[in-house]
Amino acid sequence: MSWRRALKDTARSGLAVEKTRLEPLVAVRGAVGLAIVIAVSLWAFGPAAAASSAFGAFQAAIATFQRSWRPRPELALASGTSLAVSTFLGYLTISQEPLFLALLVVWTFAAGMSWAAGPTIGLIASSNVAIMLVTVTLPTSVAQAAGHAAMMIVGGVVQAALIVLFPVRRWGAHRDALADALAAEADYARRLRHDPVASFDPLPLMEARNAAAVTPRQARRRPAELHGARGVAERIRPVLASLADPATGVPAEGRARDRVRELLAAAGTILDVAAHSIRRGEPVTVPGAALATFRTPDTGSILTGRPYRAASRLNTLLQDVLETAGGSAPKSTPEPAPKDTRAGTPKGTPPHPPSLQGPHSARSRPTLLALIPTALQAMRKELRRGSPITRHATRVSAVAAVGYILGTALPLGHGYWAPLTSVMVMRPDFSQTYSRAVARLGGTVVGVAVATAVVRLADPGTYLSGILAVVSAALMYLLMRTGQFAAQGCIAAYVVFLLGMGGEQWTQTVPERVLLTLLGGVLAMIAYAVYPAWETPRLRTRLADWLATQGRYAAVVFDAYADPALRNAPDVREALLAARTARAAWHTAVARATAEPVRHRGLSRTAADDAEDALAQLGRVAMLLEAHLPERGATPVPAAAGLAEALRESTQQGAKGIRERRVPGWDAVRAALTAWEPEATPPADSAIPEAPVASAVPDNDTFVGDAARLVLDALIELSEALDTAVPPMTLDGTSAVTEPSTKTAGVRNPGSP
């Protein structure tokens, strides 16, 4: 992408106003907290102290709007306290400009590194540095600086107290995360009706998992409907895929396929009503037709084998979802299942859920104080050459120093606006930095223009300026999720009114603030162009990480079939989560690279798309196998062990090859598949009556072997996507390569997607 197009796209993104659900009660609560702090400070300490305390309360309320699963009062307290410390240290050094400049560089570098601990901490730290540049100019003595810092802490305490006393949608974010996961699976079920191999984005499940990790205090107060539903939702996804996929036995058309479509439609309806119930905290009301679809005895006469077991398992899981969500789902009556005369066991009897399908232990989120060592460890891990976080910290600290020097040297006054703008707009990636710079400039011009017009026409005094500042803050809280442009306009008006309350005239703030804001934004843009941290060159590394984790996930699943007695369900779960994390990192990198003005370096967009499709196919096959994991007493598939080992080693070597710009080969996987020798089906009289049905399935070897061939197909497609070398041409102008090259040659399954 050219620089012109990249700047155009990021500018459009920064100026866009998004349609989103507003939260007026939350905005009013934050504005009330700000008003209380300003009123008390004005009455007790005067306008200057009121401005400082107002910044503390304002920043504390903004912190509670960040996407975080921590208790909101803790975020407010942490924001107010950290801003107080920053302001007090800044005032102690402001009289010695070189010392203050050194503190600014160190403080800004630490704020930049804090992005390694997560975006919430990074945003709070960056905002504290930016606001510190304003608040250090308000006190006139050390005692006043200590008093202003104390009032900032009070501002955070007031906001935290209001959250505790007047909660709005308590557990609302956690409810939304779980409801979004269930709604995503409902949509997935409906899409599977028309596309049996449809893809599924696990991001909603990842968000729900993050939301399910709570602090000990939260665990004691969590609503009952937020317990266990996420684990059930995790187990529904592979069952839905297994029910719809033709590879598990349901023909592409016919009576069985029609029945599967009916079950998927009913599952989508049930999941939707469960999501609505959890989101609103209301009882579940399920349409009777959806429940009747699963209760009818026709399913047992139409579906057999794995599709029938998937349908039965889905029925059980959906009942669990409804019960967890607060409804009362009628228990389904047992359905007659066709007998498997070879094994002497009902062919469709659903197996007892293996340990993987049992409830997972809840993760505990550390308290805010316990988080400090974890955050420091994450920052230390990123403190290395080549790390994008380190490059961002270096870049933002250098820009802050240069902006402060230029702002101080220029005869405009209020020189802190330039570094303040730079710190506020700079992010670790290109697109956010440039879009926020454009949004801040546009929002500042609009906000300052409106606030200036009000000041000139109304000539407000101290108290009216304070009221106007509170109104501007309330609008910012209300509109901050609609985009940066609207939020920055409200912030600009807020600052103009607040400084006017402190005694500064509009002529002292408007012209220079616009010019210095432009200077800060330009410095931020130039810094990223001169010292970038492009995501495009790291695409191969992200793809290699995804391949390694996806290969480990598939290998662990094959190991479960090779020796069910030694199967360790947590290993499957951990491998799946690692693969999801790597997939999310890949998609984030691709999204960032798409907006960067950088030509591809070894991985074109077409190659990236084809490679992504191949790895998605590999994960889908592993997921289908996971949906039918055997019980501990099931008949093992010894050949799967060799394939699992070959898959584990080959994907690790393949990941290394991708990082080194080589096309990976899969000779070991191909050799393991060639050596596959399905064992003979055990006679009926040798079956153990107490064993689960998986031990009596005669086509288990065939099922796993077919999946292994699909895995090899996916790996071959990955190599073909990365093999971008142009083949030699013959004299007649055709390609000299008519068969797959030796790098990717192998037996292809014509039925693979």
MARSE-14773 format. One record per residue (C-alpha): residue in three letters; x, y, z. Coordinates in steps of 0.5 Angstrom, whole numbers. Example, Ala and Ser with C-alpha at 12.3 -4.5 7.8 and 13.67 -1.06 7.14 Angstrom:
2
 res    px    py    pz
 ALA    25    -9    16
 SER    27    -2    14
//
This chain:
753
 res    px    py    pz
 MET     0     0     0
 SER     3     7    -2
 TRP     4    12     3
 ARG    -2    17     0
 ARG    -7    11     1
 ALA    -5     9     8
 LEU    -6    16    10
 LYS   -12    17     7
 ASP   -15    11    10
 THR   -12    12    17
 ALA   -15    19    16
 ARG   -22    17    14
 SER   -22    12    20
 GLY   -20    17    25
 LEU   -25    22    23
 ALA   -31    16    23
 VAL   -36    16    28
 GLU   -39     9    30
 LYS   -46     7    31
 THR   -45     4    38
 ARG   -50     3    44
 LEU   -49     9    49
 GLU   -49     8    56
 PRO   -52    15    59
 LEU   -53    13    66
 VAL   -45    11    66
 ALA   -44    18    63
 VAL   -48    21    68
 ARG   -45    18    74
 GLY   -38    20    72
 ALA   -40    27    71
 VAL   -43    27    78
 GLY   -37    25    81
 LEU   -33    30    77
 ALA   -38    35    79
 ILE   -38    33    87
 VAL   -30    34    86
 ILE   -30    41    83
 ALA   -35    43    88
 VAL   -32    41    94
 SER   -25    44    91
 LEU   -28    50    89
 TRP   -31    51    96
 ALA   -25    49   100
 PHE   -19    50    96
 GLY   -20    55    90
 PRO   -20    55    83
 ALA   -13    52    82
 ALA   -14    46    86
 ALA   -21    45    83
 ALA   -17    44    76
 SER   -12    39    79
 SER   -17    35    83
 ALA   -22    35    77
 PHE   -17    32    72
 GLY   -16    27    77
 ALA   -23    25    77
 PHE   -24    26    70
 GLN   -18    21    69
 ALA   -21    16    74
 ALA   -27    16    70
 ILE   -24    15    63
 ALA   -20     9    66
 THR   -27     6    68
 PHE   -29     6    61
 GLN   -23     2    59
 ARG   -24    -5    56
 SER   -22    -9    63
 TRP   -25   -15    67
 ARG   -23   -12    73
 PRO   -27    -9    78
 ARG   -28    -1    76
 PRO   -27     2    83
 GLU   -20    -1    83
 LEU   -19     2    76
 ALA   -21     9    78
 LEU   -17     8    85
 ALA   -11     6    81
 SER   -12    12    76
 GLY   -12    17    81
 THR    -7    15    85
 SER    -2    14    79
 LEU    -4    21    77
 ALA    -2    24    83
 VAL     5    21    84
 SER     6    23    77
 THR     4    30    78
 PHE     8    31    85
 LEU    14    28    82
 GLY    14    33    76
 TYR    13    39    80
 LEU    19    37    84
 THR    23    38    78
 ILE    19    43    74
 SER    24    48    77
 GLN    30    45    74
 GLU    28    44    66
 PRO    34    39    65
 LEU    32    35    71
 PHE    24    35    69
 LEU    26    33    62
 ALA    30    27    64
 LEU    24    25    69
 LEU    19    26    63
 VAL    23    22    58
 VAL    24    16    64
 TRP    16    17    65
 THR    14    17    58
 PHE    19    11    57
 ALA    16     7    62
 ALA     9     9    60
 GLY    11     6    53
 MET    13     0    56
 SER     7    -1    60
 TRP     3    -3    54
 ALA     7   -10    54
 ALA     2   -11    60
 GLY    -4   -10    56
 PRO    -8    -4    53
 THR   -12    -2    59
 ILE    -5    -1    63
 GLY    -2     2    57
 LEU    -8     7    56
 ILE    -8     9    64
 ALA     0    10    64
 SER     0    14    57
 SER    -6    19    60
 ASN    -2    20    66
 VAL     4    23    63
 ALA     0    27    58
 ILE    -4    30    64
 MET     2    31    68
 LEU     4    36    63
 VAL    -2    40    65
 THR    -2    39    72
 VAL     5    41    74
 THR     4    48    72
 LEU    -2    49    77
 PRO     1    49    84
 THR     6    54    86
 SER     9    51    92
 VAL    11    44    94
 ALA     6    44   100
 GLN     1    46    94
 ALA     3    40    90
 ALA     2    35    95
 GLY    -5    38    96
 HIS    -6    38    89
 ALA    -4    31    89
 ALA    -8    29    95
 MET   -14    32    91
 MET   -13    28    85
 ILE   -13    21    90
 VAL   -19    24    93
 GLY   -22    25    85
 GLY   -21    17    84
 VAL   -24    15    91
 VAL   -30    19    89
 GLN   -31    16    83
 ALA   -30     9    86
 ALA   -35    10    91
 LEU   -40    12    86
 ILE   -39     6    82
 VAL   -40     2    89
 LEU   -46     6    91
 PHE   -49     7    85
 PRO   -47     1    80
 VAL   -50     1    73
 ARG   -51    -6    70
 ARG   -47   -10    75
 TRP   -43   -15    71
 GLY   -46   -12    65
 ALA   -39   -13    61
 HIS   -38   -20    63
 ARG   -46   -22    61
 ASP   -44   -19    54
 ALA   -38   -23    53
 LEU   -42   -29    55
 ALA   -48   -27    51
 ASP   -44   -25    45
 ALA   -40   -32    45
 LEU   -47   -36    45
 ALA   -50   -31    40
 ALA   -44   -33    36
 GLU   -45   -40    36
 ALA   -52   -39    34
 ASP   -50   -36    28
 TYR   -45   -41    27
 ALA   -50   -46    27
 ARG   -55   -43    22
 ARG   -49   -42    17
 LEU   -47   -49    18
 ARG   -54   -51    15
 HIS   -52   -48     8
 ASP   -45   -49     9
 PRO   -43   -55    13
 VAL   -35   -53    13
 ALA   -37   -46    15
 SER   -31   -42    19
 PHE   -32   -40    26
 ASP   -28   -34    29
 PRO   -26   -36    36
 LEU   -25   -29    38
 PRO   -32   -29    42
 LEU   -30   -35    46
 MET   -23   -32    48
 GLU   -27   -26    50
 ALA   -31   -30    54
 ARG   -26   -34    57
 ASN   -22   -27    59
 ALA   -28   -25    62
 ALA   -29   -31    66
 ALA   -23   -30    70
 VAL   -24   -26    76
 THR   -21   -24    82
 PRO   -23   -27    89
 ARG   -27   -22    91
 GLN   -31   -22    84
 ALA   -32   -30    85
 ARG   -36   -29    92
 ARG   -41   -24    88
 ARG   -41   -27    81
 PRO   -48   -28    79
 ALA   -50   -36    78
 GLU   -52   -35    71
 LEU   -44   -33    69
 HIS   -42   -40    73
 GLY   -41   -46    68
 ALA   -44   -43    62
 ARG   -38   -41    58
 GLY   -35   -48    59
 VAL   -41   -51    56
 ALA   -41   -46    50
 GLU   -34   -48    49
 ARG   -36   -56    48
 ILE   -42   -54    44
 ARG   -38   -51    38
 PRO   -34   -58    36
 VAL   -40   -62    37
 LEU   -44   -57    32
 ALA   -38   -58    27
 SER   -38   -65    28
 LEU   -46   -66    27
 ALA   -46   -62    20
 ASP   -39   -64    17
 PRO   -40   -69    11
 ALA   -33   -72    14
 THR   -37   -75    20
 GLY   -42   -79    16
 VAL   -48   -75    14
 PRO   -49   -74     6
 ALA   -49   -68     3
 GLU   -56   -69     1
 GLY   -62   -73     3
 ARG   -66   -74     9
 ALA   -61   -75    14
 ARG   -58   -68    12
 ASP   -65   -65    12
 ARG   -65   -67    19
 VAL   -59   -64    21
 ARG   -61   -58    18
 GLU   -67   -58    23
 LEU   -63   -59    29
 LEU   -58   -54    27
 ALA   -64   -49    26
 ALA   -67   -51    33
 ALA   -60   -50    36
 GLY   -59   -43    34
 THR   -66   -41    36
 ILE   -64   -44    43
 LEU   -57   -41    44
 ASP   -60   -34    42
 VAL   -65   -34    47
 ALA   -60   -37    52
 ALA   -56   -31    50
 HIS   -61   -26    51
 SER   -63   -29    58
 ILE   -56   -28    60
 ARG   -55   -21    57
 ARG   -61   -18    61
 GLY   -61   -23    67
 GLU   -68   -25    65
 PRO   -71   -32    65
 VAL   -71   -36    59
 THR   -77   -37    55
 VAL   -75   -42    49
 PRO   -80   -43    43
 GLY   -83   -50    44
 ALA   -82   -52    37
 ALA   -74   -52    38
 LEU   -75   -56    44
 ALA   -79   -61    40
 THR   -74   -62    35
 PHE   -69   -65    40
 ARG   -74   -69    43
 THR   -77   -72    37
 PRO   -76   -80    37
 ASP   -75   -79    29
 THR   -67   -77    30
 GLY   -65   -84    32
 SER   -68   -87    26
 ILE   -65   -82    21
 LEU   -58   -81    24
 THR   -54   -87    26
 GLY   -46   -87    29
 ARG   -43   -81    30
 PRO   -48   -76    27
 TYR   -53   -79    32
 ARG   -48   -79    38
 ALA   -47   -71    36
 ALA   -54   -70    36
 SER   -55   -73    43
 ARG   -49   -69    46
 LEU   -52   -63    43
 ASN   -58   -64    46
 THR   -55   -65    53
 LEU   -51   -59    52
 LEU   -56   -54    50
 GLN   -60   -57    56
 ASP   -54   -55    60
 VAL   -54   -48    57
 LEU   -61   -47    59
 GLU   -61   -49    66
 THR   -55   -45    67
 ALA   -58   -39    64
 GLY   -64   -39    69
 GLY   -69   -43    65
 SER   -72   -50    66
 ALA   -71   -54    60
 PRO   -75   -60    60
 LYS   -71   -66    60
 SER   -71   -70    54
 THR   -74   -77    53
 PRO   -69   -83    51
 GLU   -69   -84    44
 PRO   -69   -91    41
 ALA   -63   -92    38
 PRO   -61   -98    33
 LYS   -57  -103    35
 ASP   -50  -105    33
 THR   -51  -113    32
 ARG   -43  -113    31
 ALA   -42  -110    38
 GLY   -48  -112    42
 THR   -48  -104    44
 PRO   -53   -99    42
 LYS   -50   -96    36
 GLY   -53   -89    38
 THR   -52   -89    45
 PRO   -48   -82    47
 PRO   -42   -84    51
 HIS   -41   -81    58
 PRO   -37   -74    57
 PRO   -30   -75    57
 SER   -26   -71    62
 LEU   -25   -66    57
 GLN   -32   -64    57
 GLY   -33   -64    64
 PRO   -33   -57    68
 HIS   -26   -53    67
 SER   -23   -50    74
 ALA   -24   -43    74
 ARG   -18   -38    73
 SER   -17   -33    78
 ARG   -15   -26    76
 PRO   -10   -23    81
 THR   -11   -17    85
 LEU    -9   -10    83
 LEU    -3   -10    87
 ALA    -1   -18    85
 LEU    -1   -15    78
 ILE     5   -11    79
 PRO    10   -16    79
 THR     6   -20    73
 ALA     6   -13    69
 LEU    14   -12    71
 GLN    15   -19    68
 ALA    12   -17    62
 MET    15   -11    61
 ARG    22   -14    62
 LYS    21   -19    57
 GLU    19   -14    52
 LEU    25   -10    54
 ARG    30   -13    48
 ARG    32   -10    41
 GLY    27   -11    36
 SER    21   -11    40
 PRO    15    -7    38
 ILE    14    -5    45
 THR    21    -3    46
 ARG    21     1    39
 HIS    14     5    41
 ALA    17     7    48
 THR    23     9    45
 ARG    20    13    40
 VAL    14    16    44
 SER    20    18    50
 ALA    24    22    44
 VAL    18    25    41
 ALA    16    28    48
 ALA    22    31    49
 VAL    23    34    43
 GLY    16    36    43
 TYR    17    39    50
 ILE    23    43    48
 LEU    20    46    41
 GLY    14    48    45
 THR    18    51    50
 ALA    22    55    45
 LEU    17    57    41
 PRO    14    64    43
 LEU     7    61    44
 GLY     6    59    51
 HIS     3    53    54
 GLY     9    49    50
 TYR     6    43    54
 TRP     1    42    49
 ALA     6    39    44
 PRO     8    33    48
 LEU     1    32    51
 THR    -1    31    44
 SER     4    26    42
 VAL     4    22    48
 MET    -4    22    47
 VAL    -4    20    40
 MET     2    15    39
 ARG     1     7    40
 PRO     5     1    38
 ASP     2     1    31
 PHE     2     5    25
 SER    -6     5    24
 GLN    -8     7    31
 THR    -2    13    31
 TYR    -4    16    25
 SER   -12    16    26
 ARG   -11    18    33
 ALA    -7    24    30
 VAL   -12    26    25
 ALA   -18    25    30
 ARG   -14    29    35
 LEU   -13    35    31
 GLY   -20    35    28
 GLY   -23    34    34
 THR   -19    40    38
 VAL   -21    45    32
 VAL   -28    43    33
 GLY   -28    43    40
 VAL   -24    49    41
 ALA   -28    53    36
 VAL   -35    51    40
 ALA   -32    52    47
 THR   -29    59    45
 ALA   -35    61    42
 VAL   -39    60    48
 VAL   -34    63    52
 ARG   -34    70    48
 LEU   -41    70    48
 ALA   -43    68    55
 ASP   -37    71    59
 PRO   -38    65    64
 GLY   -35    66    71
 THR   -31    61    75
 TYR   -37    57    77
 LEU   -41    57    70
 SER   -34    55    67
 GLY   -34    49    72
 ILE   -41    47    70
 LEU   -39    48    63
 ALA   -33    43    64
 VAL   -38    38    67
 VAL   -42    38    61
 SER   -37    37    56
 ALA   -34    31    61
 ALA   -41    28    61
 LEU   -41    29    53
 MET   -34    26    53
 TYR   -36    20    57
 LEU   -43    19    53
 LEU   -39    19    46
 MET   -32    16    47
 ARG   -34     9    44
 THR   -37    13    38
 GLY   -30    15    36
 GLN   -24    19    37
 PHE   -26    25    33
 ALA   -32    26    38
 ALA   -29    24    44
 GLN   -23    29    42
 GLY   -28    35    41
 CYS   -31    34    48
 ILE   -24    34    51
 ALA   -22    40    48
 ALA   -28    44    50
 TYR   -27    41    57
 VAL   -20    43    58
 VAL   -22    50    55
 PHE   -27    51    60
 LEU   -23    48    66
 LEU   -17    52    65
 GLY   -22    58    64
 MET   -25    56    71
 GLY   -18    57    73
 GLY   -17    64    71
 GLU   -14    63    64
 GLN   -17    67    58
 TRP   -19    64    52
 THR   -14    68    48
 GLN    -9    64    52
 THR   -11    58    50
 VAL   -14    57    44
 PRO    -9    59    38
 GLU    -3    56    41
 ARG    -7    50    43
 VAL    -9    49    36
 LEU    -2    50    33
 LEU     2    46    38
 THR    -3    40    38
 LEU    -2    40    30
 LEU     6    40    32
 GLY     5    34    37
 GLY     1    31    32
 VAL     6    32    26
 LEU    12    30    31
 ALA     8    23    32
 MET     7    22    25
 ILE    14    23    23
 ALA    17    19    29
 TYR    13    13    26
 ALA    16    14    19
 VAL    23    15    21
 TYR    23    10    27
 PRO    17     5    25
 ALA    15    -2    28
 TRP    12    -5    22
 GLU     8   -11    23
 THR     9   -13    15
 PRO    16   -16    16
 ARG    13   -20    22
 LEU     8   -24    18
 ARG    12   -30    17
 THR    14   -30    24
 ARG     6   -30    26
 LEU     4   -35    21
 ALA    10   -40    24
 ASP     8   -39    31
 TRP     0   -41    29
 LEU     3   -47    25
 ALA     7   -49    31
 THR     1   -49    36
 GLN    -4   -52    31
 GLY     1   -57    29
 ARG     1   -59    37
 TYR    -6   -58    38
 ALA    -7   -64    32
 ALA    -2   -68    35
 VAL    -5   -68    42
 VAL   -11   -70    39
 PHE    -8   -76    35
 ASP    -5   -78    41
 ALA   -11   -79    45
 TYR   -14   -84    40
 ALA    -7   -87    40
 ASP    -7   -89    47
 PRO   -14   -87    50
 ALA   -12   -90    57
 LEU    -6   -84    58
 ARG   -10   -79    55
 ASN    -9   -72    59
 ALA   -15   -68    57
 PRO   -12   -61    60
 ASP    -7   -62    55
 VAL   -12   -62    49
 ARG   -15   -56    52
 GLU    -8   -52    53
 ALA    -6   -54    46
 LEU   -13   -51    43
 LEU   -12   -45    47
 ALA    -5   -44    45
 ALA    -7   -45    38
 ARG   -13   -40    39
 THR    -8   -34    42
 ALA    -3   -35    36
 ARG    -9   -35    31
 ALA   -11   -28    34
 ALA    -4   -26    34
 TRP    -4   -27    26
 HIS   -11   -24    25
 THR    -8   -18    29
 ALA    -2   -17    25
 VAL    -5   -18    18
 ALA   -10   -13    20
 ARG    -5    -8    22
 ALA     0   -10    16
 THR    -6    -8    11
 ALA    -6    -1    13
 GLU     1     0    13
 PRO     5     3     7
 VAL    10    -2     6
 ARG    11    -7     1
 HIS    10   -14     2
 ARG    17   -18     4
 GLY    17   -25     3
 LEU     9   -26     4
 SER     4   -23    -1
 ARG    -3   -22     1
 THR    -5   -28    -4
 ALA     0   -32     0
 ALA    -2   -30     7
 ASP   -10   -31     5
 ASP    -8   -38     2
 ALA    -4   -40     8
 GLU    -9   -38    13
 ASP   -14   -42     9
 ALA   -10   -48    10
 LEU    -8   -47    17
 ALA   -16   -46    18
 GLN   -17   -53    15
 LEU   -12   -56    19
 GLY   -15   -54    26
 ARG   -22   -56    23
 VAL   -20   -63    22
 ALA   -17   -63    29
 MET   -23   -60    32
 LEU   -27   -66    29
 LEU   -23   -71    32
 GLU   -24   -67    39
 ALA   -31   -68    38
 HIS   -31   -75    38
 LEU   -25   -76    43
 PRO   -25   -84    46
 GLU   -26   -86    53
 ARG   -21   -88    57
 GLY   -23   -96    56
 ALA   -24   -95    48
 THR   -20   -99    43
 PRO   -13   -95    42
 VAL   -11   -93    35
 PRO    -3   -95    35
 ALA    -2   -92    28
 ALA    -4   -85    31
 ALA     2   -85    35
 GLY     7   -85    30
 LEU     3   -80    26
 ALA     2   -75    32
 GLU    10   -75    33
 ALA    11   -74    26
 LEU     6   -68    26
 ARG     9   -65    32
 GLU    16   -65    29
 SER    14   -63    22
 THR    10   -57    24
 GLN    16   -55    29
 GLN    21   -56    23
 GLY    16   -53    18
 ALA    15   -46    23
 LYS    23   -46    23
 GLY    23   -46    15
 ILE    17   -41    15
 ARG    21   -36    19
 GLU    27   -37    15
 ARG    24   -36     8
 ARG    24   -43     6
 VAL    18   -48     4
 PRO    16   -53     9
 GLY    16   -60     7
 TRP    12   -66    10
 ASP    16   -72     9
 ALA    15   -75    16
 VAL     8   -74    16
 ARG     7   -77     9
 ALA    11   -83    11
 ALA     7   -84    18
 LEU     1   -84    13
 THR     4   -89     8
 ALA     5   -94    14
 TRP    -2   -93    17
 GLU    -5  -100    17
 PRO   -12  -100    20
 GLU   -13  -106    25
 ALA   -18  -111    24
 THR   -24  -110    28
 PRO   -25  -114    34
 PRO   -30  -119    34
 ALA   -37  -118    38
 ASP   -36  -123    44
 SER   -29  -119    45
 ALA   -33  -112    47
 ILE   -33  -110    54
 PRO   -40  -109    56
 GLU   -38  -103    61
 ALA   -34  -100    56
 PRO   -36   -93    52
 VAL   -39   -94    45
 ALA   -32   -91    42
 SER   -29   -98    44
 ALA   -34  -101    40
 VAL   -34   -97    34
 PRO   -32  -101    28
 ASP   -29   -95    23
 ASN   -25   -92    29
 ASP   -19   -93    25
 THR   -22   -91    18
 PHE   -25   -85    22
 VAL   -18   -83    24
 GLY   -14   -85    18
 ASP   -19   -80    14
 ALA   -18   -75    18
 ALA   -10   -76    18
 ARG   -10   -75    10
 LEU   -14   -69    11
 VAL    -9   -66    15
 LEU    -3   -68    10
 ASP    -8   -64     5
 ALA    -8   -58     9
 LEU     0   -58    10
 ILE     1   -59     3
 GLU    -4   -53     1
 LEU     0   -49     6
 SER     7   -51     3
 GLU     4   -49    -4
 ALA     1   -43    -2
 LEU     8   -41     1
 ASP    12   -43    -5
 THR    12   -37   -10
 ALA    17   -39   -14
 VAL    16   -38   -22
 PRO    16   -45   -25
 PRO    21   -46   -31
 MET    17   -45   -38
 THR    18   -50   -44
 LEU    19   -48   -51
 ASP    11   -48   -52
 GLY    10   -43   -47
 THR     7   -48   -42
 SER     9   -50   -35
 ALA    15   -55   -34
 VAL    12   -57   -27
 THR     6   -61   -29
 GLU     5   -65   -22
 PRO     6   -63   -15
 SER    14   -61   -14
 THR    18   -65    -9
 LYS    17   -60    -4
 THR     9   -61    -3
 ALA     8   -68    -7
 GLY     4   -73    -4
 VAL    -3   -76    -5
 ARG    -9   -71    -5
 ASN   -15   -73    -2
 PRO   -20   -71    -8
 GLY   -26   -70    -2
 SER   -22   -65     2
 PRO   -24   -58     2
//
